[in-house]
């Protein structure tokens, strides 16, 4: 419960600080320095990299665990 309260405070207090701020002139954001399509492609690329890294890490961990399991089975069978 304490973590929830801390997390809520961290995320909600900055919102309260800017709640009374006057609205900004948003005309400066009309021109995009980078197109939305390019940002979408970059986001998908990053997500595929993260997914590939996760799969590779999981495969390596599984291979290590299988090797350790084989070694333990050999020790139990008296083959060491």
BALOBA-1460 file (C-alpha; in Angstrom, 3 decimals):
// residues 80
<rec num="1" residu="x" x="0.000" y="0.000" z="0.000"/>
<rec num="2" residu="x" x="2.875" y="2.314" z="0.820"/>
<rec num="3" residu="x" x="4.369" y="1.790" z="-2.645"/>
<rec num="4" residu="x" x="1.042" y="2.660" z="-4.244"/>
<rec num="5" residu="x" x="0.797" y="5.893" z="-2.290"/>
<rec num="6" residu="x" x="4.380" y="6.797" z="-3.169"/>
<rec num="7" residu="x" x="3.819" y="6.041" z="-6.857"/>
<rec num="8" residu="x" x="0.592" y="8.030" z="-6.871"/>
<rec num="9" residu="x" x="2.349" y="10.976" z="-5.254"/>
<rec num="10" residu="x" x="5.206" y="10.844" z="-7.761"/>
<rec num="11" residu="x" x="2.835" y="10.859" z="-10.735"/>
<rec num="12" residu="x" x="0.030" y="13.085" z="-9.459"/>
<rec num="13" residu="x" x="1.886" y="15.892" z="-7.691"/>
<rec num="14" residu="x" x="3.536" y="17.217" z="-10.882"/>
<rec num="15" residu="x" x="0.094" y="17.293" z="-12.526"/>
<rec num="16" residu="x" x="-1.241" y="19.417" z="-9.706"/>
<rec num="17" residu="x" x="1.683" y="21.802" z="-10.039"/>
<rec num="18" residu="x" x="0.835" y="22.498" z="-13.690"/>
<rec num="19" residu="x" x="-2.947" y="22.508" z="-13.277"/>
<rec num="20" residu="x" x="-3.137" y="26.302" z="-12.843"/>
<rec num="21" residu="x" x="-0.550" y="27.114" z="-15.512"/>
<rec num="22" residu="x" x="-1.804" y="29.407" z="-18.293"/>
<rec num="23" residu="x" x="-2.251" y="27.765" z="-21.705"/>
<rec num="24" residu="x" x="0.720" y="27.998" z="-24.020"/>
<rec num="25" residu="x" x="0.724" y="29.160" z="-27.594"/>
<rec num="26" residu="x" x="0.558" y="25.872" z="-29.494"/>
<rec num="27" residu="x" x="1.229" y="27.376" z="-32.927"/>
<rec num="28" residu="x" x="4.914" y="26.609" z="-32.550"/>
<rec num="29" residu="x" x="4.081" y="22.885" z="-32.714"/>
<rec num="30" residu="x" x="2.345" y="22.996" z="-36.098"/>
<rec num="31" residu="x" x="5.422" y="22.126" z="-38.112"/>
<rec num="32" residu="x" x="6.845" y="18.700" z="-37.419"/>
<rec num="33" residu="x" x="10.624" y="18.358" z="-37.494"/>
<rec num="34" residu="x" x="10.197" y="14.575" z="-37.970"/>
<rec num="35" residu="x" x="7.217" y="13.052" z="-39.751"/>
<rec num="36" residu="x" x="4.824" y="10.814" z="-37.866"/>
<rec num="37" residu="x" x="5.397" y="7.922" z="-40.250"/>
<rec num="38" residu="x" x="9.117" y="7.942" z="-39.588"/>
<rec num="39" residu="x" x="8.518" y="7.993" z="-35.845"/>
<rec num="40" residu="x" x="6.132" y="5.043" z="-36.183"/>
<rec num="41" residu="x" x="8.712" y="3.028" z="-38.123"/>
<rec num="42" residu="x" x="11.385" y="3.875" z="-35.538"/>
<rec num="43" residu="x" x="9.074" y="2.822" z="-32.697"/>
<rec num="44" residu="x" x="8.345" y="-0.525" z="-34.356"/>
<rec num="45" residu="x" x="12.065" y="-1.044" z="-34.981"/>
<rec num="46" residu="x" x="12.870" y="-0.413" z="-31.325"/>
<rec num="47" residu="x" x="10.107" y="-2.752" z="-30.181"/>
<rec num="48" residu="x" x="11.362" y="-5.528" z="-32.482"/>
<rec num="49" residu="x" x="14.880" y="-5.040" z="-31.111"/>
<rec num="50" residu="x" x="13.608" y="-5.287" z="-27.543"/>
<rec num="51" residu="x" x="11.589" y="-8.397" z="-28.381"/>
<rec num="52" residu="x" x="14.540" y="-10.038" z="-30.159"/>
<rec num="53" residu="x" x="16.792" y="-9.291" z="-27.193"/>
<rec num="54" residu="x" x="14.276" y="-10.782" z="-24.798"/>
<rec num="55" residu="x" x="13.897" y="-13.942" z="-26.893"/>
<rec num="56" residu="x" x="17.683" y="-14.325" z="-27.222"/>
<rec num="57" residu="x" x="18.188" y="-13.823" z="-23.487"/>
<rec num="58" residu="x" x="15.477" y="-16.355" z="-22.699"/>
<rec num="59" residu="x" x="16.963" y="-18.900" z="-25.128"/>
<rec num="60" residu="x" x="20.428" y="-18.530" z="-23.582"/>
<rec num="61" residu="x" x="19.032" y="-18.883" z="-20.095"/>
<rec num="62" residu="x" x="17.097" y="-21.992" z="-21.124"/>
<rec num="63" residu="x" x="20.230" y="-23.540" z="-22.662"/>
<rec num="64" residu="x" x="22.185" y="-22.906" z="-19.468"/>
<rec num="65" residu="x" x="19.433" y="-24.421" z="-17.343"/>
<rec num="66" residu="x" x="19.239" y="-27.495" z="-19.577"/>
<rec num="67" residu="x" x="23.004" y="-27.985" z="-19.295"/>
<rec num="68" residu="x" x="22.809" y="-27.625" z="-15.519"/>
<rec num="69" residu="x" x="19.921" y="-30.084" z="-15.391"/>
<rec num="70" residu="x" x="21.898" y="-32.618" z="-17.456"/>
<rec num="71" residu="x" x="24.872" y="-32.220" z="-15.117"/>
<rec num="72" residu="x" x="22.673" y="-32.760" z="-12.074"/>
<rec num="73" residu="x" x="21.069" y="-35.838" z="-13.656"/>
<rec num="74" residu="x" x="24.534" y="-37.245" z="-14.390"/>
<rec num="75" residu="x" x="25.575" y="-36.642" z="-10.775"/>
<rec num="76" residu="x" x="22.480" y="-38.440" z="-9.539"/>
<rec num="77" residu="x" x="23.155" y="-41.374" z="-11.882"/>
<rec num="78" residu="x" x="26.769" y="-41.543" z="-10.616"/>
<rec num="79" residu="x" x="28.377" y="-40.715" z="-13.964"/>
<rec num="80" residu="x" x="30.517" y="-37.847" z="-12.718"/>
